[in-house]
């Protein structure tokens, strides 16, 4: 049976009741003879969402937490003082900042590197315990070979965990666990929710011991996702495949439109291959150098693209990494990543493409005023 079909028919077992939609278990505790005892450890809404996500990814274990950053925090809790962490240098600004602060505080050896470099093995150390990267990357949408990272880590030595942030690809287009990753992290706030109305995070793995450790960390830190958010995201998963296909269709049309705009120096999109089998919604454009002082004006004149941190939703959005997702980085760090004010992230929702094109045309025209 296809996984999408399975998702539509996945329900928790409610004794004596057979609702078409599982209700919200908006309670903090349960009776002593229940399968649950305290929502901080587990809740039927969390269990159902986790089962849906396990079906989608084809994995053994999924654990939901409060946000994507919570998922990353839990992943870093797997490390111990003195361990070495390798992180790809192209990464979300808040993740970059958090890694630096966390590793300094807990005595973890941290290096930001280009994990696509041919000599990546030289970056490993005897105490390397984890490699963390996004693919596609934020920004620039580089597709990083998960199999290659796994092979390099295994050549160096056993026991090195490969952790992949799969938020932007989702398991619909990419399954890192099947390619050698030990753990995937997600911001469920993005494509899983898909409506910008709740937050959430996910960790998925096939390793039973790793899943148990994550469950313990979640229980004692109290970062399980609340029942209402679980219910909302589970509801959104009913239309997940439709939305992902729709995002991909809209992106293809908008890419063709943008390729004809003379104000753009470069369009950034990931490579579609045997690893990343599709992609939708998010791309980056880099305006030509003569428009660097007008980039803010371009963004301000867009009417159908919401400004802010929204993305992967039914509504289109625009942002400048320089002053948005990577604001916490120093100017030198931004420069090292190649992030300038000319770099603009466009996320396409489900407005009519003709309307989006007209809106973009008007904004491009402002660059010449």
Secondary structure, DSSP 8 states (H G I E B T S, - for coil): --HHHHHHT-----TT---SS------SB--TTSS-SBTTT--HHHHHHHHHHHHHHT-SEEEEESSHHHHHHHHHTT--TT-EEEEESS--HHHHHHHHHHHHHHT-EEEEE-TTSTTGGGG--TTEEEEEEESS-TTTT----HHHHHHHHHHH-TT-EEEEE-TTTHHHH--GGGGT-SEEEEETTTTTT-SSS---EEEEES-HHHHHHHHHHHHHHT-B--HHHHHHHHHHGGGHHHHHHHHHHHHHHHHHHHTT-TTEEEEE----SSSS----SEEEEEE-GGGGGGHHHHHHT-SSSEESS--SSSS-EEE-GGGTTTTTS-HHHHHHHT--TTEEEEE--SS-HHHHHHHHHHHHHHTT-
